[in-house]
Amino acid sequence: MKIPVTGICGAVYGDIIGLPYEFRSTRTKNYDFELKIHDFSDDTILTVAIARWMLDDDLSPTALRQKLIDYSLRFKDKNVWGRGYQEWFLSGGTTDRRGIASNGAAMRVSPIAYASDDLEEVLRLAAMSARLTHDSEEAERGAQAVAAAVFFARHGRPKDFVRQWLTDHFAYELSRTVDQIRPDYHFEILCDRCVPESIICWLDSESYEQTVRKAVSLGGDADTMAAMAGAIAAATPGMAVPSAIARPCFELLPEDFRRTLLEFGQPSLL
C-alpha cells in the first residue's frame, strides 16, 4: 500500500499524535512519551479540505469558503470545533469573524505552501485563506508564517535562513529552544503565542518524530501545535514521517481523505 510520508501528511499525522494530549498537558522534559493513535480533529478535516480545494483547481475565495463549510458540516457532530468557528460554518459562513486571532487558520494552511513556487503567491493565498474565517492581522501572520516555513522547507532552505526570514518578516522570537520555552508555557490558542513555538519545535529537532513529540511536550494546544510543526518537518528533506507512525495514522482516515493525501502529494512505497 502506498502511504504518504512527506508533505501535508505531516500536519495530519501531527494532529492525530497530538490529539490525545490536548487539554491533558504533558509538561515534561521527557518528550519521548507514548504515541496514541485514536482519532483526528478539525486540524485534519480542514487541512484536507484545503488540499481538496486546490486539487479541484478553483483557487477562488468563494470556492474555499464553500469547501471549508462542506467539510465542517460533514463532521459537525464531532467534538472538535471551537464555538466561534462552529457558529460560522453552521451559519453558512455568515457570522462576523473580524478580530479573531486564534490558530485555526494556521493549523490548516500547509497545503497552500505547495500551490506555487512563487513565495509571494503562497503568502497571498495564505492571507486570503486566513481572512475568510479569522479576520485579523495576527491570524493572517500566523497562517503566512506556517506557509512560508513549509515553502522554505520543501525547497531545502537551511533552518538558519528560515529562522531569520520569519523573524525579519513577522517579528517572531525564534531564538529560543524548546527547553527554554517549556517551563513557563501553557495552553494557548492565539497565533502569536503558539505559532512561533511550533516553528521552534521544528527548528530544534532533527527528525519528524522528534518535532511532533517536542510540540506535544510543551503542554499547549497539542494537536494543533503538532500539526503545524509536523507540516514543516514532513516538508523538510530527510525528515519524512517514519512508516511506524505514517501507516496507523493513514489507515485511521476516511477513504476519501486518504485519496486526497495520495493525490496531493508524492507518496512513498512502504
Helices and strands as residue ranges (DSSP letters): E 2-3, H 9-18, G 19-21, H 42-55, H 61-74, H 83-90, H 104-107, G 110-114, H 119-133, H 137-154, H 159-170, H 178-181, G 182-184, G 191-193, H 195-203, H 208-217, H 222-235, H 243-252, H 255-264, E 268-269
